[in-house]
Amino acid sequence: MPFFAIGLNHHSAPVPVREQLAVAPSELPELLRALVAAGIGVHEAALLSTCNRTECYVAASDPHAVFAWLCAHRHADLAQVTPHLFIHRDSEGVRHLFRVASGLDSMVLGETQIVGQFKEALRLAKAAGTLGKHVQTVMQMALSVAKEVRSQTAIGANVVSMAAAAVRLSQRVFGPVAEQRVLFVGAGEMIETCVAHFAAGQPQRIAIVNRTVARAEQLAARFAAEAHPLDRLPELLPEFDTVVASTASPLPLIGLGMVERALKQRRHRPFVMVDLAVPRDIEPEVGALQDVFLYAVDDLAQIVQEGRESRAQAVRDAEAIIDARLAEFAQWVSAQEMVPLIRQLRTHAETIATAERERALAKLRAGGDPEAVIAALTHALTNKWLHAPTTFFRQAPPEARQALSRWAPQLFGWEKAQR
């Protein structure tokens, strides 16, 4: 069964297209089970959905059917999404996974958050029961490659993260972080990283609003920040200069009207708003307001590309590791293709051995000389095991004899026996 990596990412599709296929982690197991049960030839499946990508990793017969099903399941416009689709098959699909897990395909080259997201995708696919030997092996090898890349190259050196980019954007408008008041919407991993980056600059005030207040309180306690329930967002918004949002909400949490009211209360002192969520947490129309500097994940690309050239050698080193591991994977796949033949060969050998052993035991029970019985057993086994190969050698066509002569010593272990 062919292996495919299918989907969209920040290279192939803008945010409005990507958010049509975004999948929350809580939805993944059910979606994967439905995909495998859909009757479209999917035997194994995992799915990775982040702010920068939604990608299916499948052992399937028809990748286009998989993508069409996913669009229908997410109520996405297939005609609009299809031009942004990529499909990588077999070795190219495996290479893509290795690059994704290693951070080579990320908006922030070498960023580490993708490893955790990749591990979570693997865990959820296991929980859904949709992993088979092939997809699971590919994903586990991808994590192993990622670890090797990070330990043996400088791919993670001087990485500009999304969080650091958010800090830089706020400084362009308001100057030092110490002169800002920063509001975070959400309390997940991305927000946690952003809070840490902003807190390092000692802003005047930090507040975290989240649907689950306990999670906001837990995060706030680490950074001497305030924690508030999400329903307080409209009243808190005017009190802050920089707003960073990253939640799993399917609908925007900050709308045009909310921001317009906040600007009036601020007497049109500007906002810097950074929306790191897909689907977006802040309505795109907010960006048209004169006193709002709104940045979505794609806008941060200009910042995170800085320093990319200095990491060019690290990328080449990482690609070399990936090439080597891809060759190992190809050998593993080839070995798997030979498994049925090996099993058949062993079954055939065991059948012959069993029959000859029973004959030898019968002779021993009848009082036969043990040495003679053993000699007859080994002779019979040798003749029967080698009868078919020797007959084939004698009758082989001329064009096959050279290949047989070259491979026979390895096939039968003569080279090892002569050492």
N, C-alpha and C positions, 0 to 999 in steps of 0.2 A: 504494500500500500504506500503510495507516494506521501512524502511529508511536505507540508506547505506552511509558510508564514504569510498571513493575509491580513491586510488592514490599512490603517491610515496613521500618519504621524506628522510632526511639525514640519518635516521636509516636504511632504506631499499635499497637505491640506491645511487651510487656515482654521482658526478657532471656530467660526460658525459651522463649518462642516464637521470638525472633530467632535464638537459637543453633541451632535446628533447621535453619535454612537457611543458616547461615554457611558460606562457601566459602574455603578457603585459596588464596592466589595460585597455588601450584603446580598446583592442580586446575582453574583457570579455563579455560585453552585447550582442554583435552579436553572439559570440560563444554560450552563454547560450540559446539564442533564437533558434539558429540552433539545439542545442542538444534536446530541448524540442519538436521541430517540426520534429525531425528526424524519428519519427514513431517507436521508439525502446522501448516504454513503460516508458518514463520519464515524470512524472507529475509535479515535482518541482525540481529546481536545483539552486545551488550556487557553486562557485568555488573560492578557495584560492590558489594563486600562488605567492610564495616568493622565495628567493634564496635557501631556505632549503626544499621547498615542493611544489607540485602541487596536490591538493586534491579536489575531487568533493563531494558535499553533496547533495544527491538526494533522492527523493521518486520515486522509480522505481521498475520494475518487474525483470529486469535482469542486475545485476551489471557488468557482463562480457561484455555485449553488449555496455554498457555505456563506458567502458574503451577502447574497440575496436574502437568505434566511435571516441573517443578523440584522440587515436593514429593516426587514418586515417586523422582526421582533421588537426593534427599538423605534418603530414608526418613523424611520428615516426615509428621506426622498432618495430612492435608488438612483434615479437619473442624475441627480445633483451630486451624489456622493461618488458614484462609479469613476468619474474622471480622475479622482484623487486616490484611487485604490492602487495598492501595490501587491503583487503576488510573487513570492520567491519559492522555488521548488527545490526539494531535496538538498543538495550540498549548499546551494545559495541561500536556502532558507535557514540551514544550520549556521552558516556564516553570519547571517543577519542576527540570529539569536545571540551568538557569541559576542558580536559587536554591541548589541543592545545592553547585555548584562555587564559588559566591560566599560560602559559609559562612552564608547566611541560614537554612538549614534544619538547621544543626548544633545539637547540645546546647549547645555553647559558641558563642554568636553571633560570627560573624566569624573563627572559628579557621582557621588556615592549613594545618593538616595535610591537610584534605580535598582541597586542590589536588593535592598529591603523590599521594594515593590515586586521585584522578580520572585523573591522567595515567597512572598505572600500569594502571588499568582499560582505558584507551584503548590503551596499548601491548600489553597481553595480548590484547585483542580483535583488534588488527592481526596479532599473532603467530599467532592461531588462524585467521586468514583469514575471519572472520565479519563483518567490517565492509563495508558498502556505502556508496554515496555519501550516503545520507540520514542514517544513524546517525552516520557519521564526521563529517559536516558539523555535525550538532547538537552533538556532543561537543566538537569543535574550537571552535565558536562559544561554547560554555559556558565553556571555558577563557579565551577572549578576553574574555568578559563579566566573569569573575572578576577578571582582571587590571585591567580598567577600574574595577570597583567598588572594588578595594583601593587604586588609585592616586588615585581622585577622591572618595572618601568617607572618613569616619572610622570605618568599620565595624570596623577592626582595633584601634582605640584602646582601651586599658584592658581588653583581652579577658582573661577569667579562663579559663585553659586547664585541661584535665583534670589536667595535672601540678601546676599551682598549687593546684587544689582538693585534690589528694592531700596536698600540704604542709599546707594549712590544716586538714585533718581530723586529721593527726598532731599538729599543735600544740594542738588542742582537748584531747587526752588527755595528751600528754607535755610540753607547753610548747614552748620554743624548739627548733628543729632541732638546735642545737649540743649539746643534752643527749640526743640520740637516737643509736641505732645502726640503720642502714637497710639492708635486704636487698632486692635487686631480682631478680626471677625473669624471665628473658628478656633479650634484648639488641637488640630491634628499635627502630624509630623512636620508638614511644611511651615505651619504657623509657629510651631515650637522652634524650628531653625531660625525663622525670621525674628522672633522675639529675642533669641540669643544674640543675633547680630546687632539689632537695634539697642538692646540693653547694654552692650559693650560701649556704646557711645553716651550712656547715661542721659537719656532724654528727661525732660522735665516731668513727664507723666506717661505711664504705660497702663493701658486697660485692655482686657480681653473679654469679649462677649461670645457666648457660646450657648447652643441649645441645651447642652448638658452642663449645668452650672458647676457641678462637682469637678468635672474635667478642667474647666476654666480656672477654678480655684486651685487645683493641683498644680497647674502650669504657672499660675500667677505667683504662687508661694515661692517658686524658685527664683523669681526675678523681682521681687518686691513690687508686684504689679497689682492692679485692681481686677476683680472678677465680677462679671455681671451677666444676668440672663439675656438671652437674645432679644426679648421683647423690649428691652431698654435701649436698643440700638438707635431709634429715632431721636430720643432725647439726649443721648450721649454724643451723637455725631457732631453737633456744632462745636463741641468743646475740644476737638482734636484737629491737628494739622495734617497728619499723614494717616491714611487708612489702608491697611493690608488685609485682604480677604482671601480665604481659601477654605471652603467647606465642600461638603458633598451634596448640597442642596440642588434639587433638579430645576429650581426656579430662582431668579435673582432675588437677593435679600435687600439690596440697596437700589431703590428705584429713582427715577428722575424727580418725582415730586418730593421725595424725602430729602434729596440733596438740595433742591431749590429752596426748601424751607430752611435747611441748615445754613445755606449761604446767606440768607437774609439775616439770620440770627448772628452770623459771624461778620455782618456788614461787608460781605463779599471778600473777606480775607480768603485767599485761595486754599484749595485742597490739593494734596497729592494722593491719588487713589491707585493702589496696585492690586489688580485682580488676578490672582494666581489659580483660580478655579476653572475647571471645564466640566460641566456647563458653567457659564459665568455667574458670579455672585453679584455683579454690578451691571445694571442695564447699560448697553453700549451708548444709548442716547445721552447718558450723563457726560460722556466725553465731549459733547458739543457745547457744553456750558462754558462761558468765557473764563470763569475763575476756577475751573477744575482741570487738573493734569491727570488724565486717566490712562493707565498703562495695563494692557492685558499681557498674557504670557508671551505672545509673539513679539510684542514691543520690546521686551527685555532682551531679545536676541541680539540687538545691536551692541548691547553692553557686554553680554556674556561671551561674545566673539573676541573681545580684547584679549590679547595674550595668546591667541590660538597659534600664531606662527612660532612662538617660542616653544610650543609643545609639539612641533612637527616631528622631531626625532623620537619623542615618546610615542607618538602615534605609529611611526614606522616600526618601532620595537614591538608595540602591542599587536600590530597587524602580523608581524612575523610569528608571534606566539599563536595567534589565531590560525594562521596557515598550517602550523605544525599540528595543532590539536584537531584541525579539520581533517588532515590526512589520517590521523589516528582514528577519527570517527568513521571515515570512509572504510578503513580496514575492519572496524567493528561491524559495519553494515554488511560488508562482503562476507565476513565470518558468519553473520546471522543467516545470510542467504544459503550457506552451505550446511546449516544445521540439519535440515531434513535428510540430505544425502549422507551426512555423518551418522545420523541415527539409523538409517537404512543399512549402512555398511556394518555398523555394530550389531544390529539385529541379525543380519545374515551370518556374521562371524560367530555370534553366540549360538545360533541354531546349529551350525556345523559342530561347534565345540561340545554342545550338549549331547548331540547324537553320538559322537565319538566317545565321550566320557561314559555314556551308558553302556556302550559296547565293551569298553575296557573294564568297567566294573563287573559286567556279566562274566567276562573271561576270568577275572580274579576270583569271583565267587565259585566258578567251576574248577578252581584249583590251578589256573594257569600260572606260569612262571612270571613273577612281577616285572623282572627286567625285560622279558620278551613282550609283555603286555604294554609297558611304557614305551618301548621302542616302536611297537606297532601303532600306538596312539600318536606319537609325535610324527611318524611317517605319514599316517592318514591325514592328520591335521595339515601338515605341510602340503601334501598333494591337493587336498580339497580347497585350501585357502588360495593356493597359487594356480589352480587349474584355469580359472577364467582369465586372470591377467596374462599368463603365458600363452594361452590360446589367442588372446587379443594381440599380443606382441607379434606372434607369428603371422597373423592374418592382417595386420595393420597395413593400410595403403602407404605407398612410398612417401607421400607428403606428410604423414603423421609420424614416421619413424624417427626423424630428427628431433621432434619435440619430445617423443617418448624417451629417447636416449638422454636428453637434457634433464628431464624431470624425474625419471625413474629413481636415481640415487637419493633424491630428497624424499620422494614419495614412500620409498621402502626403508629409509634410514641407513643406507649403505655408508654415506659420508661419516655419520656419527660412529658407526661400528668400526670404521677404519682408523679413527683417531686414537 
